[in-house]
Amino acid sequence: MNRENENRCFYFYFRVFGEDLINRLCVSDWKERFAGMTEFFERTKTLGGVDACPLQVLCRIVLRKPGLKDTNVQVLRVRVEHLQYALESSKSASATLAELMVPELLEKIGDVKVGDLVRSTLTILSERSSFELVGNLVLQSVFQAKSPKTQSDSLNWLAQSIQEFGLKLRPQDLIPVIRTGLNATNPAVRQASLGVASVLHLFMGEPIRNLFADEKPAVVALLSSEFDKNAGKKPPVPTRGLNANKTATADGEADEEPSESTTAPEEIDTEALLPRVDISGRITTNMLTLLTSKSWKERQEGLTDIQNILNTAKHIEGGNGSLQEPLTAVAKVCGDVNKNLCKLALQLLTDFAKALPKVDAAKYLKCVESNILLCFGDSKPHIREAAMNAITAWQSRVPLSAMLESEILADVLKLENAFLRTEFLRWLCSAFSDLPSNHQRRLPADLTPTLMPYVFATLEDRNPDARKQAQTILPQTIRVLGWDGVSKLANKLKATSKDAVMPQLEKARETVLAMEPSTQSSRTATAPKAIRGGAPKVESVEAPSSTGENNVSRFCLTELFAIGL
């Protein structure tokens, strides 16, 4: 609202309440201010609040100098109570009004006498405008205040409001504020920042730990202790701001749109919040040359140099494809005759998987997967364990379907190595256990004919561990890939193999069938009933008749049209 319209508002109120009453709100004598403010509040109630007068006008009159800087507590309390009443009697509040009120309210949020009233007024303002708007205004102002009490109470209000309204604020806006608070000298501010971080952890889960991993060890320990208290807890269901999504406009009006369900918190992509470093320029040609050296010491030097770069970066960029050459070079060292270098290379690939964004990890998978899987066939248990850690790390970053392409599986499993097949089937069994039944449509179309012949062959392997692991994965393959496809391939086996495989296949099928009924019954028992006709109808409310309006209300409306509000 520009200065001209503001003056028109005051002129309008002078006409309604009289210039004398409005001026009494600004006099130096606190008793006269108190009497004037009390009379003004009562007159506003008599008029019916915003039914007769615009919300902005009601609030701007109160915020006129001295406004909320009033030095008398009694007068100040009436001022805040008036603001709260005006907001409560309104259906919506504009962004302009929120921008006007939030800085004023925050100055008094730490006041012992009126702080509770200020906090509840901020909450009502968030409901009448939007928590996204008010919350972001608080975030921008919280550390502009010099008083630690104001800072801590503002942060405490934010923590409480996020639980009541839901996580409507962007985590990338919250994180810097939390960081600043955690490093404050005042203990109350640090504790309040911990509270905001704890609430954010409820919504974001464990990945939030990565966002604070580079803080001081003492701060990280405090955060870990706070996050551990949330074990087993779920994000709170929003209890405020559920009626409508209101889009406030500059003129004080608001457009209402039907709100969507807010019972389930939105999934947050923590990947986008992590600060990432481009290390492609730091991995030099000389380092890659060392990886192909005939000297094991030079190969070790190359791996160590890359590891040091990765350790300092933690989270790296990978979108431009420039890491393909380094990853391929490191992956080749996984087959090194020196087992210590082999283990170091596998650890490096594990670290790369954790450091890369998920979107980019899928692009580099083909550079490393075959080399990792081949290490399952190593005779050394610690190498096989390192390979399992590496493949599991990549699995957590890319879709499983991308890891089960037929070309890669065929190249790896064609090797008649009992260790390799045992470890591969152990990993695959674990991966399949997280998938729903009949998931074959979301996996490569040729997975069943590619995989199952090797599973059947392993059922007849001379190695007992390999046979046992093949038997263990059978129920999972039937459950995920479907009985028809698996049994059809089994029927094509040679007679001797078929006689050995089919009984085990039938037994595995019985295991799956025994599992399914309980799953189905539990789903049926918990399935919500559909409501015929959809959501309950909202009763229409007729607009009140203009008949019987008092003369003051009619006068107010006339003046509103005259000044263009």
Summary of the structure (lengths in Angstrom):
residues: 565
radius of gyration: 33.6
end to end distance: 9.8
largest distance: 107.6
contacts: 1734
relative contact order: 0.06
helix: 67%
strand: 2%
